[in-house]
Amino acid sequence: MSICFVVERLGKPSETFVRRDLVELARKGADIIVYELGPPRPGDVEVPEELEGAVFTSPGLFSLGTFFSKLRWLIFHPLRVCGILGIIPRALLRPLGGIRELFGANRAFRLASLVRKHRVERIHCEFATMPATVGWVASRLARVPFSISVHAWDIFVYRTMLKAKLRAADLVVACSECAADYLSEKLGVPGGKIELVHHGLDLDEYSYVRHRPDPRPLRVLAVGRLVEKKGFRYLVEAVALLRKRGIACECIIIGDGPRERKLVRLAEKRGVFKAVAFAGAADVEEVRDAMLEAHMLVAPSVKTRRGDSDGIPNVVLEAMARGTAVIATDAGGLAEVVHDGETGIIVEQRSAEDLAAAIRRFAEEPALADRLAAGGRKLVEREFDIRLTAGLLLDALSDAGGEVGGDDADYDYAEEDRPLEDDDEEDDFDDGDDAEDAEADGAEDGAEGRPG
């Protein structure tokens, strides 16, 4: 089967997991091409050699290429173009995001032409945001089925035309059980249309190294965007509690984001500014090396009041694969891989006290890190080897129903804008910039490529 993957930008630093999947599919000999919605930006990763010649970039929205692609479809397939006009009223239910999506959907004309030229049999979109909008419209034009991989933010928070896109897709791939449950329970996606496929790791790149850093001070590592759902405020508070109780502890937080200044001020206020280092963004290799210098990786994630939370952050799997013990909260999909006492330690979210107690155990129980690290590595080898997960993804895409979705006649437009019921959690800093965090976080879930 020939498949076209639609991505925002293939080299986007926050989407390492997408590149891993595509590279492994190419290694397996899958017939794939990639359509990226925007050109590379400074800091983007280079196209992997396995995908060279298979990546096509959308022309600019107001370029001649986009204009002539649209004109050809209008001339030769006017009825199909008229058929996609039904997206306009539903897009305008959420004017700010909807207008952006309508403009972005113009990229679908070039994609549809590419699909026909390369005889693509399926369009698969990474994230239910703009890539899914473009893929949905192109599938209606080119008359091929389309499917979506969803992650976290793109379904927990994003709302513009979300239900319509999920309804039109013939397959929705979720990368965590919590995302799969949310699709069926909150968004009404039929269970038969949902496939659970985890993101995998190339275990040849993540060799298991059972390292033994000097026992004191305890070295804590955390990685992720500095946004609310990452819960780093509680880690800073936990370090302050430990040092107040005489436990030598140092913490390094890798990542950047809109909450950096607030977190720095919190560390200063708690008197741990010198003990908590904010290292900024880092690449994959730098994070991998940092894991070997830490006694543990901590993922103090929370569910935000907008309903956003982590899925299964790749950094947790990477730490397990590398031989670094993990402490995580019960937010999102973390408990799916961090099995308390077996592959890591689970604590209640938003509890600095529980985090501090879990970190302290590593000072008091020398054998704990070895036991948890071994359990974590076994789990990753068993369930998250990229050779296994990429194969499952290819099977799911090949076996999907193959229906071209999109009849708008019986669609309830009001349902699209109906708010979902989510627990109202208090913002970490209660400053009202939740929306800024979510927009900055977007699809990101880590400093160098983690799904949400």
ZALOVEX-618521 format. One record per residue: x, y negated, z negated of N, C-alpha, C in turn. Coordinates in steps of 0.1 Angstrom, whole numbers, padded with zeros to 4 digits, always signed. Layout:
BEGIN
XYZXYZXYZ;...
END
This chain:
BEGIN
+0008+0012+0000+0000+0000+0000+0009-0012+0000;+0005-0022+0008+0012-0035+0009+0005-0045-0001;+0013-0050-0010+0008-0059-0020+0015-0073-0020;+0007-0083-0021+0013-0097-0022+0011-0102-0037;+0022-0104-0044+0021-0110-0057+0021-0125-0057;+0012-0131-0064+0011-0146-0064+0016-0150-0078;+0026-0159-0078+0032-0164-0091+0033-0179-0090;+0034-0185-0101+0036-0200-0101+0049-0203-0095;+0060-0199-0101+0074-0200-0095+0081-0187-0099;+0087-0180-0090+0094-0168-0093+0105-0170-0103;+0112-0181-0101+0124-0184-0110+0121-0190-0123;+0108-0192-0127+0104-0198-0139+0111-0191-0151;+0118-0199-0159+0126-0192-0170+0116-0185-0180;+0104-0189-0181+0095-0182-0191+0089-0170-0185;+0092-0166-0173+0085-0154-0167+0095-0143-0163;+0105-0141-0172+0114-0130-0170+0107-0117-0168;+0097-0115-0175+0089-0102-0174+0083-0100-0161;+0079-0110-0154+0074-0109-0140+0085-0105-0131;+0096-0111-0132+0107-0107-0123+0112-0093-0125;+0112-0089-0138+0115-0075-0141+0106-0065-0134;+0093-0068-0135+0083-0059-0129+0085-0058-0114;+0087-0070-0107+0088-0070-0093+0101-0064-0088;+0112-0066-0095+0125-0059-0092+0124-0044-0093;+0117-0039-0103+0116-0025-0104+0107-0019-0094;+0096-0026-0090+0088-0022-0079+0095-0021-0066;+0104-0031-0064+0112-0031-0052+0122-0019-0052;+0127-0016-0063+0136-0005-0064+0129+0008-0062;+0117+0009-0065+0109+0021-0063+0104+0022-0048;+0107+0012-0040+0104+0012-0026+0090+0007-0023;+0084+0000-0032+0070-0005-0030+0070-0016-0019;+0060-0016-0011+0059-0026-0001+0053-0039-0006;+0061-0048-0011+0056-0060-0017+0062-0073-0011;+0055-0084-0012+0060-0097-0009+0055-0106-0021;+0062-0117-0022+0058-0126-0033+0055-0140-0027;+0044-0146-0032+0040-0160-0028+0041-0168-0040;+0050-0178-0040+0051-0187-0052+0044-0200-0049;+0037-0206-0058+0029-0218-0056+0037-0231-0056;+0050-0230-0060+0058-0242-0060+0072-0239-0058;+0080-0249-0053+0094-0247-0051+0102-0246-0064;+0114-0240-0063+0122-0239-0075+0125-0253-0081;+0127-0253-0095+0130-0265-0102+0143-0264-0109;+0150-0275-0113+0162-0274-0120+0161-0265-0132;+0170-0256-0134+0170-0246-0145+0163-0233-0142;+0157-0232-0130+0150-0220-0126+0161-0209-0123;+0157-0196-0125+0166-0185-0122+0166-0182-0107;+0177-0178-0102+0178-0175-0088+0170-0162-0084;+0165-0161-0072+0158-0150-0067+0166-0137-0068;+0161-0127-0075+0169-0114-0076+0172-0109-0062;+0184-0103-0060+0188-0098-0047+0178-0087-0042;+0171-0080-0051+0162-0070-0046+0150-0076-0039;+0147-0089-0041+0136-0095-0036+0139-0105-0024;+0152-0106-0021+0156-0115-0010+0149-0112+0003;+0143-0122+0009+0136-0120+0022+0121-0117+0020;+0117-0114+0007+0103-0111+0005+0096-0122-0003;+0102-0133-0005+0096-0144-0012+0093-0156-0003;+0080-0160-0004+0075-0171+0004+0070-0182-0005;+0074-0194-0002+0070-0206-0011+0059-0214-0004;+0049-0217-0011+0038-0225-0006+0043-0239-0002;+0039-0244+0010+0042-0258+0013+0035-0267+0004;+0039-0280+0003+0033-0290-0005+0018-0292-0002;+0010-0296-0012-0004-0297-0010-0007-0307+0002;+0001-0317+0004-0002-0327+0014+0008-0326+0026;+0014-0314+0027+0023-0312+0038+0016-0309+0051;+0023-0310+0062+0017-0306+0075+0014-0291+0075;+0023-0283+0069+0021-0269+0068+0007-0265+0062;+0004-0272+0051-0009-0269+0044-0020-0274+0053;-0019-0286+0059-0029-0291+0068-0032-0282+0080;-0022-0277+0086-0024-0269+0098-0030-0255+0094;-0025-0250+0083-0031-0237+0079-0046-0238+0076;-0050-0249+0070-0064-0252+0067-0072-0254+0080;-0066-0261+0089-0072-0264+0102-0075-0251+0110;-0065-0242+0110-0067-0230+0117-0078-0221+0112;-0079-0221+0098-0090-0213+0093-0104-0220+0096;-0104-0233+0095-0116-0241+0099-0121-0238+0113;-0111-0237+0122-0114-0235+0136-0119-0221+0139;-0111-0212+0134-0113-0198+0138-0122-0190+0129;-0124-0195+0116-0132-0188+0107-0140-0198+0098;-0148-0206+0105-0156-0217+0097-0165-0211+0087;-0171-0200+0090-0181-0194+0080-0174-0189+0067;-0162-0184+0069-0155-0180+0057-0151-0192+0048;-0147-0203+0055-0143-0215+0048-0155-0220+0041;-0167-0221+0047-0179-0225+0041-0183-0216+0029;-0179-0203+0030-0183-0194+0020-0176-0196+0007;-0164-0203+0007-0157-0205-0005-0161-0218-0012;-0170-0226-0006-0174-0239-0012-0181-0237-0025;-0185-0225-0028-0193-0222-0040-0184-0225-0053;-0171-0225-0051-0162-0228-0063-0163-0242-0068;-0168-0251-0059-0168-0265-0063-0176-0268-0075;-0189-0264-0075-0197-0268-0087-0192-0262-0100;-0187-0249-0099-0182-0243-0112-0169-0250-0116;-0160-0255-0107-0148-0262-0110-0151-0275-0117;-0162-0281-0113-0165-0295-0118-0172-0294-0132;-0175-0282-0136-0180-0280-0150-0170-0284-0160;-0157-0283-0156-0146-0288-0165-0138-0297-0156;-0142-0310-0155-0136-0319-0145-0121-0320-0145;-0115-0321-0157-0100-0324-0157-0093-0312-0150;-0095-0300-0156-0089-0288-0150-0094-0284-0137;-0108-0286-0135-0114-0282-0123-0109-0289-0110;-0107-0302-0112-0102-0310-0100-0088-0306-0096;-0080-0303-0107-0067-0298-0104-0067-0285-0097;-0076-0276-0101-0077-0263-0095-0082-0264-0080;-0091-0274-0078-0096-0276-0064-0085-0280-0055;-0077-0289-0059-0065-0294-0051-0056-0282-0049;-0053-0275-0060-0044-0264-0059-0049-0253-0050;-0062-0251-0049-0067-0240-0041-0064-0242-0026;-0060-0254-0022-0056-0256-0008-0044-0247-0005;-0036-0243-0015-0025-0234-0012-0030-0220-0007;-0043-0217-0009-0048-0204-0005-0048-0202+0010;-0049-0213+0018-0050-0212+0032-0037-0206+0038;-0026-0211+0033-0013-0206+0038-0011-0192+0033;-0016-0189+0021-0015-0175+0015-0023-0165+0024;-0035-0169+0027-0044-0161+0035-0038-0158+0049;-0031-0168+0055-0024-0166+0068-0013-0156+0066;-0005-0157+0055+0006-0148+0052+0001-0134+0050;-0010-0133+0043-0016-0119+0041-0020-0112+0054;-0025-0120+0063-0029-0114+0076-0017-0111+0084;-0007-0120+0084+0005-0117+0092+0013-0105+0088;+0013-0103+0074+0021-0091+0069+0012-0079+0066;+0000-0080+0070-0010-0069+0069-0011-0064+0054;-0011-0074+0045-0012-0071+0031-0026-0065+0028;-0026-0055+0019-0038-0048+0016-0044-0052+0002;-0036-0059-0006-0041-0064-0019-0033-0076-0023;-0040-0086-0029-0034-0097-0035-0034-0095-0050;-0023-0096-0057-0023-0095-0072-0017-0107-0078;-0024-0113-0087-0020-0126-0093-0015-0125-0107;-0004-0131-0110+0002-0131-0123-0004-0144-0131;-0012-0141-0141-0019-0151-0149-0033-0155-0142;-0042-0157-0151-0056-0160-0147-0058-0175-0145;-0047-0183-0144-0047-0197-0142-0047-0200-0127;-0039-0210-0123-0038-0214-0108-0035-0202-0099;-0025-0193-0102-0023-0182-0093-0035-0174-0090;-0044-0172-0100-0056-0164-0098-0066-0172-0089;-0067-0185-0091-0076-0193-0083-0071-0192-0068;-0058-0194-0065-0053-0194-0052-0055-0180-0046;-0052-0169-0054-0054-0156-0049-0069-0152-0046;-0078-0157-0055-0092-0155-0053-0097-0161-0040;-0094-0173-0037-0098-0180-0025-0092-0173-0013;-0079-0170-0014-0072-0163-0002-0079-0150+0001;-0083-0143-0010-0089-0129-0008-0102-0131+0000;-0109-0141-0003-0122-0144+0004-0120-0147+0018;-0109-0155+0021-0106-0158+0035-0101-0147+0043;-0091-0139+0037-0085-0128+0044-0092-0115+0043;-0102-0115+0035-0110-0103+0033-0102-0091+0028;-0094-0093+0017-0087-0083+0011-0090-0084-0004;-0090-0073-0012-0093-0073-0026-0081-0080-0034;-0085-0086-0045-0075-0092-0054-0077-0088-0068;-0066-0088-0075-0066-0084-0089-0057-0094-0097;-0058-0093-0110-0052-0103-0119-0045-0096-0131;-0032-0100-0134-0026-0096-0146-0028-0108-0156;-0034-0105-0168-0036-0115-0178-0026-0112-0190;-0024-0123-0198-0013-0122-0208-0018-0126-0221;-0020-0139-0224-0024-0144-0237-0031-0157-0235;-0023-0168-0234-0029-0182-0233-0039-0183-0221;-0036-0175-0210-0045-0177-0199-0059-0171-0201;-0061-0164-0211-0075-0159-0214-0079-0164-0228;-0070-0165-0237-0074-0170-0251-0078-0184-0251;-0072-0193-0243-0074-0207-0243-0079-0213-0230;-0074-0208-0219-0078-0213-0206-0092-0210-0203;-0100-0220-0197-0114-0217-0194-0118-0220-0180;-0111-0229-0173-0116-0233-0160-0118-0222-0150;-0130-0219-0147-0134-0208-0137-0129-0195-0141;-0126-0193-0154-0120-0181-0159-0129-0169-0156;-0142-0170-0161-0151-0158-0160-0154-0155-0145;-0155-0165-0137-0157-0163-0123-0146-0155-0116;-0134-0159-0120-0122-0152-0114-0122-0137-0119;-0124-0135-0132-0124-0122-0137-0135-0114-0131;-0146-0120-0128-0158-0113-0122-0155-0109-0108;-0148-0117-0101-0145-0115-0087-0134-0104-0085;-0125-0104-0094-0113-0094-0093-0119-0080-0094;-0113-0071-0086-0117-0057-0088-0109-0049-0098;-0098-0056-0104-0090-0050-0114-0084-0061-0122;-0084-0059-0135-0077-0069-0144-0068-0061-0153;-0055-0064-0152-0044-0057-0159-0041-0065-0172;-0042-0059-0183-0038-0065-0196-0025-0059-0201;-0017-0068-0207-0004-0063-0211-0004-0059-0226;-0015-0061-0233-0016-0057-0247-0030-0053-0250;-0031-0045-0260-0045-0040-0264-0053-0052-0269;-0047-0062-0275-0056-0073-0280-0061-0081-0268;-0053-0082-0257-0058-0089-0245-0069-0080-0239;-0067-0067-0238-0078-0059-0232-0091-0059-0240;-0090-0059-0253-0102-0060-0262-0109-0074-0260;-0101-0084-0259-0107-0097-0257-0114-0098-0243;-0108-0092-0233-0115-0092-0220-0129-0086-0221;-0130-0075-0228-0142-0068-0228-0152-0074-0238;-0147-0077-0250-0156-0082-0261-0160-0096-0260;-0151-0105-0255-0154-0119-0255-0157-0124-0241;-0151-0118-0231-0153-0123-0217-0162-0114-0209;-0166-0103-0214-0176-0095-0207-0171-0087-0195;-0158-0085-0194-0153-0077-0183-0155-0062-0185;-0161-0055-0176-0164-0041-0178-0152-0033-0181;-0153-0024-0190-0141-0016-0194-0135-0009-0183;-0143-0004-0173-0138+0003-0162-0129-0005-0152;-0130-0018-0154-0122-0027-0145-0109-0032-0152;-0107-0028-0165-0095-0032-0172-0085-0021-0173;-0073-0024-0170-0062-0014-0171-0051-0020-0181;-0047-0012-0191-0037-0016-0200-0023-0011-0195;-0015-0021-0191-0001-0017-0187+0008-0027-0193;+0017-0022-0202+0027-0030-0209+0038-0035-0199;+0044-0046-0203+0056-0050-0196+0068-0042-0202;+0076-0038-0193+0087-0029-0197+0101-0036-0197;+0111-0029-0202+0124-0034-0203+0133-0024-0195;+0143-0030-0189+0154-0022-0183+0163-0018-0194;+0162-0006-0199+0170-0002-0211+0185+0000-0208;+0189+0000-0195+0203-0001-0192+0209-0014-0196;+0201-0025-0195+0205-0038-0199+0204-0040-0214;+0197-0032-0221+0195-0034-0235+0199-0021-0243;+0212-0019-0242+0218-0008-0249+0216-0009-0264;+0214+0002-0270+0212+0003-0285+0225+0002-0292;+0227-0009-0300+0239-0011-0308+0235-0013-0322;+0237-0003-0331+0234-0004-0345+0245-0012-0352;+0243-0024-0353+0254-0033-0358+0252-0035-0373;+0262-0039-0379+0262-0042-0394+0268-0055-0397;+0261-0066-0396+0267-0079-0399+0270-0079-0414;+0279-0089-0418+0282-0090-0432+0269-0092-0440;+0268-0085-0452+0256-0085-0459+0251-0099-0464;+0261-0108-0467+0257-0121-0471+0264-0132-0463;+0257-0142-0459+0243-0144-0462+0234-0137-0452;+0222-0135-0455+0212-0129-0446+0211-0138-0434;+0212-0132-0422+0210-0140-0410+0197-0136-0403;+0189-0146-0402+0175-0144-0396+0175-0151-0382;+0170-0144-0372+0169-0149-0359+0154-0150-0355;+0150-0161-0349+0137-0163-0343+0138-0169-0329;+0129-0165-0320+0130-0169-0306+0116-0173-0301;+0115-0184-0295+0102-0188-0289+0100-0203-0287;+0090-0206-0280+0087-0220-0278+0083-0226-0291;+0086-0239-0293+0083-0245-0306+0069-0251-0305;+0059-0242-0306+0045-0246-0305+0038-0239-0317;+0026-0243-0319+0018-0239-0331+0018-0224-0332;+0014-0217-0321+0011-0202-0323+0024-0194-0327;+0035-0200-0326+0048-0193-0330+0049-0192-0345;+0043-0201-0352+0043-0201-0367+0056-0204-0373;+0065-0211-0366+0079-0213-0372+0078-0222-0385;+0068-0229-0387+0067-0237-0399+0068-0227-0411;+0062-0216-0410+0061-0207-0422+0075-0200-0424;+0083-0198-0413+0096-0193-0414+0105-0203-0421;+0104-0216-0418+0112-0226-0425+0108-0226-0440;+0095-0225-0443+0091-0225-0457+0096-0213-0464;+0097-0201-0457+0102-0189-0463+0117-0190-0466;+0124-0196-0457+0139-0198-0460+0141-0207-0472;+0132-0217-0473+0133-0226-0485+0130-0218-0498;+0120-0210-0497+0117-0202-0509+0128-0193-0513;+0134-0186-0503+0145-0177-0506+0157-0184-0512;+0161-0195-0507+0173-0202-0512+0170-0208-0526;+0157-0212-0528+0154-0216-0542+0155-0205-0552;+0153-0193-0547+0154-0181-0556+0168-0175-0556;+0178-0182-0550+0192-0177-0551+0196-0167-0541;+0187-0165-0530+0191-0156-0519+0198-0163-0508;+0210-0160-0506+0217-0166-0495+0211-0163-0481;+0207-0172-0474+0199-0169-0462+0202-0181-0452;+0204-0177-0439+0206-0186-0428+0197-0182-0417;+0191-0192-0410+0182-0189-0399+0185-0197-0387;+0185-0191-0375+0187-0197-0363+0174-0196-0354;+0168-0207-0349+0156-0206-0341+0160-0210-0327;+0159-0201-0317+0162-0204-0303+0149-0207-0296;+0149-0219-0289+0138-0223-0282+0136-0238-0283;+0128-0244-0274+0125-0258-0275+0110-0260-0274;+0105-0272-0275+0091-0274-0274+0086-0286-0282;+0073-0290-0281+0068-0302-0286+0069-0304-0302;+0071-0293-0309+0071-0294-0323+0085-0294-0330;+0094-0296-0321+0108-0295-0327+0110-0306-0337;+0106-0319-0334+0109-0329-0344+0102-0327-0357;+0089-0322-0357+0082-0319-0369+0089-0308-0377;+0094-0298-0370+0100-0287-0377+0113-0291-0383;+0121-0300-0376+0133-0305-0382+0130-0313-0394;+0120-0322-0394+0116-0330-0405+0112-0321-0417;+0105-0310-0414+0101-0301-0425+0113-0295-0431;+0123-0290-0423+0135-0285-0429+0142-0295-0437;+0143-0307-0433+0149-0318-0441+0141-0320-0454;+0128-0320-0453+0120-0322-0465+0122-0311-0475;+0123-0299-0471+0125-0287-0479+0139-0285-0484;+0148-0293-0479+0162-0292-0483+0170-0280-0476;+0165-0276-0465+0172-0264-0458+0176-0268-0444;+0178-0281-0441+0182-0285-0428+0195-0278-0424;+0205-0277-0433+0217-0270-0429+0216-0255-0428;+0206-0250-0434+0204-0235-0434+0196-0231-0422;+0188-0240-0416+0180-0236-0404+0185-0244-0392;+0190-0237-0382+0196-0243-0370+0186-0242-0359;+0183-0253-0353+0175-0253-0341+0184-0253-0329;+0185-0242-0322+0195-0240-0311+0191-0244-0298;+0179-0248-0296+0174-0251-0282+0172-0239-0274;+0169-0241-0261+0166-0230-0252+0179-0222-0249;+0177-0210-0245+0189-0201-0242+0185-0191-0231;+0195-0186-0224+0192-0176-0214+0191-0162-0220;+0188-0152-0212+0186-0139-0216+0199-0133-0223;+0210-0135-0217+0223-0130-0223+0226-0136-0236;+0224-0149-0238+0226-0156-0251+0217-0150-0262;+0205-0148-0258+0196-0142-0268+0200-0128-0272;+0204-0121-0262+0208-0107-0264+0220-0106-0274;+0229-0116-0272+0241-0116-0280+0238-0121-0294;+0228-0130-0295+0224-0135-0309+0218-0124-0317;+0211-0114-0311+0205-0103-0318+0215-0095-0325;+0227-0094-0320+0238-0086-0326+0244-0093-0338;+0242-0105-0340+0247-0113-0351+0237-0115-0362;+0225-0110-0360+0214-0112-0370+0211-0099-0377;+0207-0101-0390+0202-0089-0397+0188-0085-0393;+0180-0095-0388+0166-0092-0384+0161-0103-0374;+0151-0099-0367+0144-0109-0359+0130-0111-0365;+0126-0123-0367+0113-0126-0373+0104-0132-0363;+0092-0127-0362+0082-0133-0353+0070-0137-0362;+0070-0150-0367+0060-0154-0377+0047-0160-0370;+0043-0154-0359+0032-0159-0351+0019-0161-0359;+0010-0170-0354-0003-0172-0360-0013-0173-0349;-0026-0172-0352-0037-0175-0343-0041-0189-0346;-0041-0198-0335-0044-0212-0337-0059-0214-0337;-0063-0226-0341-0077-0229-0342-0084-0229-0328;-0076-0230-0317-0082-0229-0304-0083-0214-0299;-0078-0205-0308-0079-0191-0304-0066-0186-0298;-0056-0194-0296-0044-0189-0289-0036-0181-0299;-0029-0171-0294-0020-0163-0302-0011-0155-0292;-0001-0149-0298+0008-0140-0290+0001-0128-0285;+0006-0122-0274+0002-0109-0271+0013-0100-0277;+0022-0094-0269+0034-0087-0274+0046-0095-0269;+0052-0103-0277+0063-0111-0272+0075-0102-0268;+0080-0104-0256+0091-0095-0251+0103-0096-0260;+0105-0107-0267+0117-0108-0276+0116-0097-0287;+0104-0093-0291+0103-0083-0301+0107-0069-0296;+0103-0066-0284+0107-0054-0277+0122-0054-0275;+0127-0066-0271+0142-0066-0268+0150-0064-0281;+0145-0070-0292+0152-0067-0304+0152-0053-0308;+0140-0046-0307+0139-0032-0310+0149-0024-0301;+0149-0027-0288+0158-0020-0279+0172-0022-0282;+0176-0034-0287+0190-0037-0290+0195-0032-0303;+0185-0028-0312+0189-0023-0325+0188-0033-0336;+0180-0043-0334+0178-0053-0345+0164-0051-0351;+0164-0050-0364+0151-0048-0371+0142-0060-0370;+0129-0057-0371+0119-0068-0368+0110-0070-0380;+0107-0082-0383+0096-0086-0392+0086-0094-0383;+0073-0091-0384+0063-0098-0377+0050-0100-0385;+0042-0109-0380+0029-0111-0387+0019-0102-0380;+0007-0102-0385-0004-0094-0380-0012-0101-0369;-0007-0113-0364-0014-0120-0353-0012-0114-0340;-0022-0116-0331-0022-0111-0317-0019-0097-0316;-0010-0093-0307-0007-0079-0305+0005-0074-0311;+0011-0081-0321+0023-0077-0327+0022-0064-0334;+0011-0061-0341+0010-0049-0348+0009-0036-0339;+0007-0039-0326+0006-0028-0316+0020-0021-0315;+0031-0029-0318+0044-0023-0316+0052-0023-0329;+0049-0033-0338+0055-0033-0351+0047-0025-0361;+0050-0013-0363+0043-0004-0372+0049-0005-0385;+0042-0010-0395+0047-0013-0408+0055-0001-0414;+0067-0003-0417+0075+0007-0424+0081+0017-0414;+0078+0017-0401+0083+0026-0392+0091+0020-0381;+0086+0010-0374+0093+0002-0364+0096-0012-0368;+0092-0016-0380+0094-0030-0385+0086-0032-0397;+0084-0045-0401+0076-0048-0412+0066-0058-0408;+0053-0056-0412+0042-0065-0408+0038-0072-0421;+0036-0085-0419+0031-0093-0431+0019-0101-0426;+0012-0107-0435+0000-0115-0432+0005-0128-0426;-0002-0132-0416+0001-0145-0409-0002-0157-0418;+0006-0168-0416+0005-0180-0424+0009-0179-0438;+0017-0169-0442+0021-0167-0455+0036-0167-0456;+0041-0179-0460+0056-0180-0462+0061-0171-0473;+0052-0169-0483+0056-0161-0495+0058-0146-0490;+0049-0141-0482+0051-0127-0476+0063-0126-0467;+0065-0136-0459+0077-0136-0451+0090-0136-0459;+0090-0144-0469+0102-0144-0478+0104-0131-0485;+0093-0124-0489+0095-0112-0496+0100-0101-0486;+0095-0101-0474+0100-0091-0464+0114-0094-0461;+0119-0106-0459+0133-0109-0456+0141-0104-0468;+0137-0107-0480+0145-0103-0492+0147-0088-0492;+0138-0080-0487+0139-0066-0488+0152-0061-0481;+0157-0068-0471+0169-0064-0464+0181-0066-0472;+0180-0075-0482+0192-0077-0491+0191-0067-0502;+0179-0062-0506+0178-0053-0517+0178-0038-0512;+0175-0035-0499+0175-0022-0494+0184-0020-0482;+0197-0017-0485+0207-0017-0474+0203-0008-0462;+0196+0003-0465+0193+0013-0455+0181+0010-0447;+0174-0001-0451+0161-0004-0444+0163-0008-0430;+0173-0016-0427+0175-0021-0413+0178-0010-0404;+0186-0001-0408+0190+0011-0399+0177+0019-0396;+0169+0022-0406+0157+0030-0404+0147+0024-0395;+0145+0011-0397+0135+0004-0388+0140+0002-0374;+0153-0001-0373+0159-0002-0359+0158+0011-0351;+0161+0022-0358+0160+0035-0351+0146+0038-0346;+0136+0035-0355+0122+0037-0351+0118+0028-0340;+0122+0015-0340+0119+0006-0329+0125+0010-0316;+0137+0015-0316+0143+0019-0303+0135+0031-0298;+0132+0041-0306+0124+0052-0301+0111+0048-0295;+0104+0039-0301+0091+0034-0295+0094+0028-0282;+0104+0019-0280+0106+0013-0267+0110+0023-0257;+0118+0033-0260+0122+0043-0250+0109+0051-0246;+0100+0053-0255+0089+0062-0252+0078+0054-0244;+0076+0041-0247+0064+0034-0241+0067+0022-0233;+0080+0017-0234+0082+0004-0227+0094+0005-0217;+0098+0016-0213+0109+0017-0203+0103+0012-0190;+0110+0003-0183+0105-0004-0171+0102+0006-0160;+0109+0017-0160+0106+0027-0149+0093+0034-0151;+0088+0035-0164+0075+0040-0167+0064+0029-0164;+0066+0017-0170+0056+0007-0169+0053+0002-0155;+0064+0000-0147+0063-0004-0133+0055+0006-0125;+0058+0019-0128+0051+0030-0121+0036+0030-0124;+0033+0027-0137+0019+0026-0141+0012+0014-0134;+0019+0003-0133+0013-0009-0126+0010-0006-0112;+0020+0001-0105+0018+0004-0091+0006+0014-0089;+0005+0023-0098-0006+0033-0097-0019+0026-0099;-0020+0016-0109-0032+0009-0111-0037+0001-0099;-0027-0006-0093-0030-0014-0081-0034-0006-0069;-0028+0006-0068-0031+0015-0057-0044+0021-0058;-0048+0024-0070-0061+0032-0073-0073+0023-0075;-0071+0009-0075-0083+0000-0078-0093+0002-0068;-0105-0004-0071-0117-0002-0063-0116-0007-0049;-0109-0018-0047-0107-0023-0033-0119-0032-0028;-0127-0037-0037-0138-0045-0033-0134-0060-0032;-0139-0067-0022-0136-0081-0021-0147-0088-0028;-0143-0094-0040-0153-0101-0048-0156-0115-0043;-0168-0120-0048-0170-0134-0046-0183-0139-0041;-0194-0131-0043-0208-0136-0039-0212-0145-0050;-0214-0158-0047-0218-0168-0057-0233-0169-0060;-0241-0163-0052-0255-0166-0052-0262-0164-0065;-0258-0153-0072-0265-0150-0085-0256-0154-0097;-0247-0163-0095-0238-0167-0106-0244-0177-0115;-0243-0175-0128-0248-0185-0138-0238-0195-0141;-0238-0206-0135-0228-0217-0137-0227-0221-0151;-0238-0222-0158-0238-0227-0172-0230-0217-0181;-0230-0205-0178-0222-0195-0186-0207-0198-0185;-0203-0203-0174-0188-0206-0173-0183-0216-0183;-0192-0225-0187-0187-0236-0196-0192-0233-0211;-0198-0222-0213-0203-0219-0227-0191-0216-0236;-0189-0223-0247-0178-0220-0256-0178-0207-0262;-0166-0201-0264-0165-0188-0270-0165-0190-0285;-0169-0180-0292-0169-0181-0307-0155-0176-0312;-0148-0185-0318-0135-0181-0324-0134-0186-0338;-0127-0179-0346-0125-0184-0360-0118-0198-0360;-0122-0207-0368-0116-0220-0369-0104-0220-0379;-0092-0219-0374-0080-0219-0382-0075-0233-0383;-0069-0236-0394-0063-0249-0396-0050-0250-0389;-0048-0262-0382-0035-0264-0375-0024-0265-0386;-0012-0259-0382-0001-0259-0391+0002-0273-0397;+0002-0283-0389+0005-0296-0394-0007-0305-0394;-0019-0300-0390-0031-0308-0391-0030-0322-0385;-0024-0322-0372-0021-0335-0366-0029-0337-0353;-0037-0327-0350-0046-0329-0338-0039-0328-0325;-0026-0324-0324-0020-0322-0311-0020-0308-0306;-0030-0301-0310-0032-0287-0306-0031-0285-0291;-0039-0294-0284-0040-0293-0269-0026-0295-0263;-0018-0304-0268-0005-0307-0263+0004-0294-0264;+0002-0287-0276+0010-0275-0277+0006-0265-0267;-0007-0263-0265-0012-0252-0256-0007-0255-0242;-0008-0268-0238-0004-0272-0224+0011-0269-0223;+0019-0273-0233+0033-0272-0232+0037-0257-0232;+0029-0249-0240+0032-0235-0241+0028-0228-0228;+0016-0231-0223+0011-0225-0211+0012-0210-0211;+0019-0205-0201+0020-0191-0201+0033-0186-0208;+0040-0195-0214+0053-0192-0220+0051-0185-0233;+0061-0177-0236+0062-0170-0248+0076-0167-0253;+0084-0177-0251+0098-0175-0255+0107-0184-0248;+0119-0184-0253+0129-0194-0247+0134-0190-0234;+0133-0177-0230+0138-0174-0217+0130-0163-0211;+0117-0163-0213+0109-0154-0206+0101-0144-0214;+0091-0149-0221+0083-0140-0229+0068-0142-0226;+0061-0131-0224+0047-0133-0222+0040-0137-0235;+0028-0144-0234+0021-0147-0246+0013-0137-0252;
END
